[in-house]
Amino acid sequence: MQISTAATAKRTLFRYGLAIGLIFLALLVSLALQNSFGNPFWFFFSAAVILSTWFGGAGPGWLAVICSTLAVMYYFTPPLRSLAVTPHDLPYFVTFVACEMGVTQLISWRKRSEDSIRQARDELEVRVAERTAELKNANDALVRQMAEQRRTEETLQATRAELARAARITTIGELTASIAHEVNQPLAAVVANADACVAWLSRKMPDLAEARSAAERATQGATRAAEVIARIRSLITKATPEKSRVPLNRVIEQIAALAEGQAERNHVAIKLELSPDLPIVLCDSIQLQQVILNLIVNGIEATTSVTDRPRMLTLRTEAEDKGQVRVSVRDSGVGLNEEVMGRLFEPFFTTRPKGMGMGLSISRSIIEAHGGRLWAESNTSGGATFQFTLPSEDGLTA
C-alpha cells in the first residue's frame, strides 16, 4: 500500500514537473528567437500547453496555462519585466489566454475520452478473458463428465450382459430335466438305429438297404443331439451381441421344444399359433432366445398352482402394421394384480420363491435395445399375457 502511494506521488510530481519544464523550454526558445522573428512566443507556449495537457492531464495543463500567461505578461507584453498589460495589448493578450484555455479544455476532454475508451477496452478484454476461462473450464468439465458417463455406460453394459448371462444359466439350470430329455431322445435313437444297422449287416444275407436306412437314421439322431447341445451352449456362452436375420417362428419352436419337458412335468400344454407369413426380424438370436425362454418358464410356473381349469400356455406370432412383429405368451395361471403389475419390470422384484428378479427387467432392456416394446396384461378369463413387438427387416429398411 505504501509502495503504491509513493509511486502515485512520483507520477504526479513528474506530470507537474513536465508542465513547468515545457513552459520553461518554450520561454527559452521564445526569448532566443525574439530578436530574429519579433514575438514568436505564442506558438511555443501553445505547443507547451498542448503537450502538458496531453501527457500530464488537466491539472498540469492548467498549470501550464497559468505559467505561460505569467511568462507572456512578464517577458513579452509591454511594459516588459512587469505583470501589467497596456490597454493597447490587452485584446491580444486576452485572445492568447482564451486560446490557451480553450486548447487545454479541448485536449483535456479528448484525453479523458481516450482514457475512458482505453479503460473500457481493457475492462472488456479482462471480462472476455475471464469469460473465456470460464467457458474453457466448463468445456473441460463437460468433456470429463462425458468421458465419465461413457465409462459408466460401458461398465453398465458389461454388468448388464453379465447379469443376462447369469439369468440364462439360471433358467437353463431349471430346465435340466428338459435338456436331458431332449438329448436322450436322439441319443437313444442313435443307439437303436446303430443296433438295427449291425443286425441287418449280421444276417447271412445282409440287407444293405435296411442297414443303410438305419445308418442314415442314426446320423440324423446324432445331428439332432448335436443341434440341441449347440443350442444350449449358445444360450450360456459369453458372446458379444450380434444382430442377424432371424426367423422368429423357428426360434420359438426350438425354445418351446427345450421347455417341453418342464411343461409336461407340470401338466402344462404348450400351444403354438404361429403366423406362416411372418416376416424376418433383425436381432441377436441368443438374446431373443433368452427373452422367449424366460417368458415361457414364467408362464409355466404361473400355472402350476391352477386346479380349476386346464393348464395352457399359448405362444402366438402375428405381423402388424408399420413393419412390426408381435409375439404373445398367454398363460392360464393365477394372473397379475395391480400391485404386481406396477412393479413387474423392476430389477430384483420377483414373485417366485427362488427367482432372481432380473429376468423380466433384462428381457425388457433387450427388447427395447432392438427397437421394440415389452409389456404385460391380465386376461379376463384368468392368467396373464406377456407381449413384445420387434421391427421387421422390411420395417427397418423402409
C-alpha positions as CSV (number, residue, x, y, z in Angstrom):
1,M,0.0,0.0,0.0
2,Q,2.8,2.4,0.9
3,I,4.7,1.5,-2.3
4,S,1.6,2.2,-4.4
5,T,1.1,5.6,-2.7
6,A,4.8,6.6,-3.2
7,A,4.6,5.5,-6.9
8,T,1.4,7.7,-7.4
9,A,3.1,10.7,-5.8
10,K,6.2,10.3,-8.0
11,R,3.9,10.1,-11.1
12,T,2.1,13.3,-10.0
13,L,5.3,15.2,-9.4
14,F,6.6,14.1,-12.8
15,R,3.5,15.3,-14.6
16,Y,3.5,18.7,-13.0
17,G,7.3,19.0,-13.4
18,L,6.9,18.1,-17.1
19,A,4.4,21.0,-17.5
20,I,6.8,23.5,-15.8
21,G,9.7,22.2,-17.8
22,L,7.9,22.5,-21.1
23,I,6.9,26.1,-20.3
24,F,10.4,26.9,-19.3
25,L,11.7,25.4,-22.6
26,A,9.1,27.4,-24.5
27,L,10.3,30.6,-22.7
28,L,13.9,30.0,-23.6
29,V,13.2,29.3,-27.2
30,S,10.9,32.3,-27.5
31,L,13.5,34.6,-25.9
32,A,16.2,33.2,-28.1
33,L,14.2,33.8,-31.3
34,Q,12.7,37.1,-30.2
35,N,15.3,39.3,-31.9
36,S,15.2,37.4,-35.2
37,F,11.4,36.9,-35.6
38,G,9.8,39.5,-33.4
39,N,7.4,37.9,-30.9
40,P,7.0,34.2,-31.7
41,F,6.2,33.4,-28.1
42,W,2.5,32.5,-28.8
43,F,3.4,29.4,-30.9
44,F,5.8,27.8,-28.5
45,F,3.7,28.4,-25.4
46,S,0.7,26.9,-27.1
47,A,2.7,23.9,-28.0
48,A,3.9,23.6,-24.4
49,V,0.3,23.8,-23.1
50,I,-0.9,21.2,-25.5
51,L,1.9,18.8,-24.6
52,S,1.5,19.3,-20.9
53,T,-2.3,18.7,-21.1
54,W,-1.8,15.6,-23.4
55,F,0.9,13.9,-21.4
56,G,0.1,15.2,-17.9
57,G,-3.6,15.6,-17.8
58,A,-5.9,18.5,-16.9
59,G,-4.1,19.7,-13.8
60,P,-0.6,20.0,-15.4
61,G,-2.4,21.6,-18.5
62,W,-4.0,24.3,-16.4
63,L,-0.7,24.9,-14.6
64,A,1.0,25.3,-18.0
65,V,-1.7,27.9,-18.9
66,I,-1.0,29.9,-15.7
67,C,2.7,29.7,-16.2
68,S,2.6,30.7,-19.9
69,T,0.3,33.6,-19.1
70,L,2.6,34.9,-16.5
71,A,5.6,34.4,-18.8
72,V,3.9,36.3,-21.6
73,M,2.9,39.1,-19.3
74,Y,6.4,39.5,-17.8
75,Y,8.6,39.0,-20.8
76,F,6.7,39.8,-24.0
77,T,3.8,42.2,-23.2
78,P,4.6,45.8,-22.7
79,P,5.6,47.1,-20.2
80,L,8.3,44.4,-20.2
81,R,9.6,42.9,-16.9
82,S,6.2,43.6,-15.4
83,L,3.0,41.8,-14.8
84,A,0.9,44.7,-16.1
85,V,-0.6,44.8,-19.6
86,T,-1.2,48.0,-21.6
87,P,-4.6,48.7,-22.9
88,H,-3.3,48.5,-26.5
89,D,-2.0,44.9,-26.0
90,L,-4.9,43.8,-23.8
91,P,-7.1,42.4,-26.6
92,Y,-4.2,40.4,-28.0
93,F,-3.3,39.1,-24.5
94,V,-6.9,38.2,-23.7
95,T,-7.1,36.3,-27.1
96,F,-3.9,34.5,-26.3
97,V,-5.2,33.4,-22.8
98,A,-8.6,32.4,-24.2
99,C,-6.9,30.3,-26.8
100,E,-4.7,28.6,-24.2
101,M,-7.7,27.9,-22.0
102,G,-9.8,26.5,-25.0
103,V,-6.9,24.3,-26.2
104,T,-6.4,23.0,-22.6
105,Q,-10.1,22.3,-22.3
106,L,-10.3,20.6,-25.7
107,I,-7.2,18.5,-25.2
108,S,-8.2,17.5,-21.6
109,W,-11.6,16.4,-22.9
110,R,-10.0,14.4,-25.7
111,K,-7.6,12.8,-23.3
112,R,-10.3,11.8,-20.9
113,S,-12.4,10.3,-23.7
114,E,-9.4,8.3,-25.0
115,D,-8.6,7.2,-21.4
116,S,-12.2,6.1,-20.9
117,I,-12.2,4.2,-24.1
118,R,-8.9,2.6,-23.3
119,Q,-10.2,1.7,-19.8
120,A,-13.4,0.3,-21.2
121,R,-11.4,-1.7,-23.7
122,D,-9.1,-3.1,-21.0
123,E,-12.1,-4.0,-18.8
124,L,-13.7,-5.7,-21.8
125,E,-10.6,-7.6,-22.5
126,V,-10.4,-8.7,-18.9
127,R,-14.1,-9.7,-18.9
128,V,-13.6,-11.6,-22.2
129,A,-10.5,-13.3,-20.8
130,E,-12.5,-14.2,-17.6
131,R,-15.4,-15.5,-19.7
132,T,-13.1,-17.4,-22.0
133,A,-11.5,-19.0,-18.9
134,E,-14.9,-19.9,-17.5
135,L,-16.1,-21.4,-20.8
136,K,-12.8,-23.4,-21.1
137,N,-13.3,-24.7,-17.6
138,A,-16.9,-25.5,-18.3
139,N,-15.9,-27.2,-21.5
140,D,-13.2,-29.2,-19.7
141,A,-15.7,-30.2,-17.1
142,L,-18.2,-31.3,-19.7
143,V,-15.5,-33.3,-21.5
144,R,-14.6,-35.0,-18.3
145,Q,-18.3,-35.6,-17.5
146,M,-18.9,-37.1,-21.0
147,A,-15.8,-39.4,-20.6
148,E,-17.0,-40.5,-17.1
149,Q,-20.5,-41.1,-18.5
150,R,-19.1,-43.1,-21.4
151,R,-17.0,-45.2,-18.9
152,T,-20.1,-45.6,-16.7
153,E,-22.2,-46.7,-19.7
154,E,-19.6,-49.2,-20.7
155,T,-19.4,-50.6,-17.2
156,L,-23.2,-50.7,-17.1
157,Q,-23.4,-52.5,-20.4
158,A,-20.8,-55.1,-19.2
159,T,-22.7,-55.6,-16.0
160,R,-26.0,-56.0,-17.8
161,A,-24.5,-58.5,-20.2
162,E,-23.1,-60.5,-17.2
163,L,-26.4,-60.4,-15.4
164,A,-28.2,-61.5,-18.6
165,R,-25.8,-64.4,-18.9
166,A,-26.4,-65.3,-15.2
167,A,-30.1,-65.3,-15.8
168,R,-29.7,-67.6,-18.8
169,I,-27.6,-70.0,-16.8
170,T,-30.2,-70.0,-14.0
171,T,-33.0,-70.7,-16.5
172,I,-31.1,-73.4,-18.1
173,G,-30.5,-74.9,-14.7
174,E,-34.2,-75.0,-14.1
175,L,-34.7,-76.8,-17.4
176,T,-32.1,-79.5,-16.7
177,A,-34.6,-82.3,-16.9
178,S,-36.0,-81.0,-20.2
179,I,-32.5,-80.7,-21.6
180,A,-31.7,-84.3,-20.6
181,H,-34.9,-85.5,-22.2
182,E,-34.1,-83.5,-25.4
183,V,-30.6,-85.0,-25.6
184,N,-31.5,-88.6,-24.5
185,Q,-34.2,-88.9,-27.2
186,P,-31.8,-88.5,-30.2
187,L,-29.1,-90.5,-28.5
188,A,-31.4,-93.4,-27.8
189,A,-32.5,-93.2,-31.4
190,V,-28.8,-93.3,-32.5
191,V,-28.2,-96.4,-30.3
192,A,-31.3,-98.2,-31.6
193,N,-30.6,-97.4,-35.2
194,A,-27.0,-98.4,-34.8
195,D,-28.0,-101.7,-33.3
196,A,-30.5,-102.2,-36.2
197,C,-27.8,-101.5,-38.7
198,V,-25.5,-104.1,-37.1
199,A,-28.3,-106.6,-37.0
200,W,-29.1,-106.1,-40.7
201,L,-25.4,-106.5,-41.6
202,S,-25.0,-109.6,-39.4
203,R,-27.5,-111.7,-41.2
204,K,-26.4,-114.5,-43.6
205,M,-27.8,-112.4,-46.4
206,P,-27.1,-108.8,-45.2
207,D,-29.9,-106.4,-46.1
208,L,-27.8,-103.4,-47.3
209,A,-30.8,-101.2,-48.0
210,E,-32.2,-101.6,-44.4
211,A,-28.7,-101.2,-42.9
212,R,-28.2,-98.0,-45.0
213,S,-31.5,-96.7,-43.9
214,A,-30.8,-97.4,-40.2
215,A,-27.4,-95.8,-40.5
216,E,-29.0,-92.7,-42.0
217,R,-31.5,-92.5,-39.1
218,A,-28.6,-92.8,-36.7
219,T,-26.8,-90.0,-38.4
220,Q,-30.0,-87.8,-38.2
221,G,-30.3,-88.6,-34.5
222,A,-26.7,-87.7,-33.8
223,T,-27.1,-84.5,-35.8
224,R,-30.2,-83.6,-33.8
225,A,-28.4,-84.2,-30.5
226,A,-25.5,-82.0,-31.6
227,E,-28.0,-79.3,-32.5
228,V,-29.6,-79.5,-29.1
229,I,-26.2,-79.2,-27.4
230,A,-25.2,-76.3,-29.7
231,R,-28.4,-74.5,-28.9
232,I,-27.9,-74.9,-25.1
233,R,-24.2,-73.8,-25.5
234,S,-25.2,-70.7,-27.4
235,L,-27.6,-69.7,-24.7
236,I,-25.0,-69.8,-21.9
237,T,-22.0,-68.7,-23.8
238,K,-20.4,-65.3,-23.1
239,A,-20.6,-63.8,-26.6
240,T,-20.8,-60.2,-27.9
241,P,-24.4,-59.4,-29.1
242,E,-24.6,-59.5,-32.9
243,K,-27.7,-58.8,-35.0
244,S,-28.6,-61.1,-37.8
245,R,-31.7,-62.2,-39.9
246,V,-33.7,-64.4,-37.5
247,P,-36.8,-66.5,-38.5
248,L,-38.9,-65.8,-35.4
249,N,-41.2,-68.8,-35.7
250,R,-38.2,-71.3,-35.8
251,V,-36.7,-69.7,-32.7
252,I,-40.0,-70.1,-30.9
253,E,-40.3,-73.7,-31.9
254,Q,-36.8,-74.5,-30.7
255,I,-37.3,-72.8,-27.3
256,A,-40.7,-74.5,-26.9
257,A,-39.1,-77.9,-27.6
258,L,-36.5,-77.1,-25.0
259,A,-39.1,-76.3,-22.4
260,E,-41.4,-79.2,-23.3
261,G,-40.1,-81.5,-20.6
262,Q,-40.7,-79.0,-17.8
263,A,-44.2,-78.3,-19.2
264,E,-45.0,-82.0,-19.1
265,R,-43.9,-82.4,-15.5
266,N,-46.2,-79.5,-14.5
267,H,-49.0,-80.8,-16.7
268,V,-49.0,-77.7,-18.9
269,A,-49.9,-77.9,-22.6
270,I,-47.9,-75.7,-24.9
271,K,-49.8,-74.5,-27.9
272,L,-48.2,-72.7,-30.9
273,E,-50.2,-70.3,-33.0
274,L,-47.5,-69.1,-35.4
275,S,-48.3,-67.0,-38.4
276,P,-47.0,-68.7,-41.5
277,D,-46.2,-65.4,-43.3
278,L,-44.3,-63.8,-40.5
279,P,-41.5,-61.5,-41.8
280,I,-37.8,-61.9,-40.8
281,V,-36.6,-59.8,-37.9
282,L,-33.1,-58.3,-37.4
283,C,-31.9,-59.1,-33.9
284,D,-29.4,-61.0,-31.8
285,S,-30.8,-64.6,-31.8
286,I,-29.2,-65.5,-28.5
287,Q,-30.8,-62.6,-26.7
288,L,-34.1,-63.2,-28.4
289,Q,-34.0,-66.9,-27.2
290,Q,-33.3,-65.7,-23.7
291,V,-36.4,-63.4,-23.8
292,I,-38.7,-66.1,-25.1
293,L,-37.3,-68.8,-22.8
294,N,-37.8,-66.5,-19.8
295,L,-41.4,-65.8,-20.7
296,I,-42.2,-69.5,-21.3
297,V,-40.7,-70.5,-18.0
298,N,-42.6,-67.8,-16.1
299,G,-45.8,-68.8,-17.8
300,I,-45.3,-72.5,-16.9
301,E,-44.6,-71.6,-13.2
302,A,-47.6,-69.2,-13.2
303,T,-49.9,-72.2,-14.0
304,T,-48.5,-74.8,-11.5
305,S,-51.0,-73.8,-8.7
306,V,-54.1,-73.8,-11.0
307,T,-56.5,-76.6,-10.4
308,D,-59.9,-75.3,-11.6
309,R,-59.1,-75.1,-15.3
310,P,-56.7,-76.6,-17.9
311,R,-53.1,-75.5,-17.7
312,M,-52.4,-73.9,-21.0
313,L,-49.6,-71.9,-22.4
314,T,-50.2,-70.3,-25.9
315,L,-47.4,-68.8,-28.0
316,R,-48.6,-66.7,-30.8
317,T,-46.9,-64.6,-33.6
318,E,-48.5,-62.1,-36.0
319,A,-47.5,-59.4,-38.3
320,E,-48.7,-55.8,-37.5
321,D,-48.8,-52.6,-39.5
322,K,-45.8,-50.3,-39.8
323,G,-43.4,-53.2,-40.2
324,Q,-43.9,-54.6,-36.6
325,V,-44.0,-58.2,-35.5
326,R,-45.8,-59.2,-32.3
327,V,-45.1,-62.2,-30.1
328,S,-47.6,-63.2,-27.3
329,V,-47.1,-65.6,-24.5
330,R,-50.5,-66.3,-22.9
331,D,-50.9,-68.4,-19.8
332,S,-53.9,-69.6,-17.8
333,G,-52.2,-69.1,-14.5
334,V,-53.0,-67.1,-11.4
335,G,-52.8,-63.7,-13.2
336,L,-51.4,-60.4,-12.0
337,N,-52.8,-57.9,-9.5
338,E,-52.4,-54.2,-9.8
339,E,-49.6,-54.0,-7.3
340,V,-47.5,-56.7,-9.0
341,M,-48.3,-55.2,-12.4
342,G,-46.9,-51.9,-11.4
343,R,-43.5,-53.4,-10.2
344,L,-43.3,-56.3,-12.7
345,F,-40.3,-55.0,-14.6
346,E,-38.4,-53.5,-11.7
347,P,-34.9,-55.0,-11.2
348,F,-34.8,-57.6,-8.3
349,F,-38.6,-57.7,-7.9
350,T,-39.9,-61.3,-8.2
351,T,-43.0,-63.3,-7.1
352,R,-41.1,-66.6,-7.4
353,P,-39.6,-68.1,-4.2
354,K,-36.3,-68.8,-5.9
355,G,-36.4,-66.1,-8.5
356,M,-33.6,-63.5,-9.1
357,G,-35.9,-60.7,-10.1
358,M,-33.8,-59.9,-13.1
359,G,-35.4,-61.9,-15.9
360,L,-38.2,-59.5,-16.9
361,S,-36.0,-56.5,-16.4
362,I,-33.3,-57.9,-18.6
363,S,-35.9,-59.0,-21.2
364,R,-37.4,-55.5,-21.4
365,S,-34.0,-53.9,-21.9
366,I,-33.1,-56.5,-24.6
367,I,-36.4,-55.8,-26.5
368,E,-36.1,-52.0,-26.1
369,A,-32.4,-52.2,-27.4
370,H,-33.8,-53.8,-30.5
371,G,-36.3,-51.0,-31.1
372,G,-39.3,-52.9,-29.7
373,R,-41.6,-52.9,-26.6
374,L,-42.4,-55.4,-23.9
375,W,-45.5,-55.3,-21.7
376,A,-47.9,-57.4,-19.7
377,E,-51.7,-57.6,-19.5
378,S,-54.2,-59.5,-17.3
379,N,-56.6,-61.9,-19.0
380,T,-60.3,-61.6,-18.3
381,S,-60.6,-65.4,-18.1
382,G,-57.6,-65.7,-15.8
383,G,-53.9,-65.7,-16.2
384,A,-51.7,-63.1,-17.9
385,T,-50.3,-62.3,-21.4
386,F,-46.8,-61.1,-22.0
387,Q,-46.3,-59.5,-25.4
388,F,-43.4,-57.8,-27.2
389,T,-43.0,-56.2,-30.6
390,L,-40.0,-56.0,-32.8
391,P,-39.4,-54.2,-36.1
392,S,-39.2,-56.5,-39.0
393,E,-36.5,-56.4,-41.6
394,D,-38.8,-54.5,-44.0
395,G,-39.8,-52.1,-41.3
396,L,-36.2,-51.2,-40.6
397,T,-35.3,-50.6,-44.2
398,A,-38.5,-48.7,-45.1
